Amino acid sequence: MGQTLVACSRLTSWVPSAFAAEALAVIHGLRFALDLDFQSVILEGGPRSVIQKIVDNGKDLSEISALTWEAKELAKSFGFCRFHFVDRSGNKAAHAMTRDGLRRDEDRFWVKEVPDLATVTVDDDYRSVDP
């Protein structure tokens, strides 16, 4: 519906690759939703290969297999959980939050009061998907 309910920015160190960082972002998002007692979650993000590894029931032998396993286990905690790939052009809010998070030296969490930079970019993202 184009609404941002919550947002977070987490600092993480010693992540071996951008691929692993994307998988870790999924885990952080799922944990945040669980902490807030969400029962239904649609997690949107990319890259496509990370999302595919999480939704695939086959054996994952990639460098992020432990992370995809954890994401799958966390997803079981929800009544409804779906993962949806959104490419960079349709997910400007996540990239704006990433840039903002890199400038700060702390984890940040917003509930109801989502930062303006996320709200503006979510509105743009929503219009580009559903004009």
Secondary structure, 3 states (H helix, E strand, C coil): CCCCCEEEECCCCCCCCHHHHHHHHHHHHHHHHHHCCCCEEEEEECCHHHHHHHHCCCCCCCCCHHHHHHHHHHHCCCCEEEEEECCHHHCHHHHHHHHHHHHCCCCEEEECCCCHHHHHHHHHHHHHHCC
